[in-house]
Amino acid sequence: MRAFDSAMHLVPSRKWPIVRASVLSADCPQACGYRRAVVTVYYRYPVSGEKYDDTFEKPFIAPESAKDYAEQLVKGWTLSSA
């Protein structure tokens, strides 16, 4: 039943447009110590002439991997939803 409920929440997203987003910045404030490292990516994307800003987080086990990932995501780099 859980799988069905999860799948039903995805159905409306099939009609969403495919857009390209631009990275605004990326950081990894928890990339030290024993806590899990999480990279936060800030990005902007257009839909119907309007611009929207959003974020996503990507967890890493190794803080050094998180730091490397964040450093690769430079401002202006393009992300795709497809």
Secondary structure, DSSP 8 states (H G I E B T S, - for coil): -HHHHHHHHHGGGGGS---EEEEEEEE-TT-STTS-EEEEEEEEEEETTEEEEEEEEEEESSHHHHHHHHHH--TT-EEE--
